[in-house]
Amino acid sequence: MGGIDDLKGKASDALDSDKGEKASDAALDKGGDAASKATGGKHDDAIDKGTQQADSKLGRE
């Protein structure tokens, strides 16, 4: 299982970089926008809360 642990470490290192932070923020924003569009904006508060929680788990800020 060393290969999976190595991959996990590399992914973690990538997310901890500035480039990774920007990429994760962009992906979360894009996903949030898609969810908002799909729900007609009816659940924007919940979507925003979810994306903020995800960003706190993935990102540095």
N, C-alpha and C positions, 0 to 999 in steps of 0.2 A: 504494500500500500504506500510505499515511499513516493511513488509517482503522483498519487492523488494529493499527498501532503505537500509535495513540491509545488504542484499546480495551485493548491490553496494558498500557499505562501506567496507565490508570484502574483496571484490575483489580489491578495491583501496588500502587497507592496504597491501594486499599480493603483489601487484605490487610495492609498495614502499619499500619492504624489499629487502635485498641482494639476497635472494633466488628467489624472484619474478622477480628481474631485470635479473638475469641469465636465468631464464625460458623464459621470454619474448624475450630476445636477441637470445636464441637458437631457439625459434619458428620463429622469423622473419628471421633468417639466413636460416633455413630449408625451409621456404616459398620462400625466394629469390632464393635459389639454385634450387628449383623445377621449379620456373617460368623461370629461366635462361635456365634450361635444356629443358623445353617445347618450348622455343622460339629459341633454338639453339644458345643462346648467343647474338642474334641480338639486344636485348633491355636491355643489362646489365646496361647501364647508367641510364635508367629510373627505372629499378628495384631497383638499389642501392639507388637512390634518394627517391623512395617510402618507402623502408625499413628504411632509415634514418629518414624520416618524421614520420613514424609510431613509431619508437623508441623514438623520441623526445616527442611524445604525451603520450606514455605509460611508458617509463622508466625515470630514474633519470639522466642518463648521455647522 
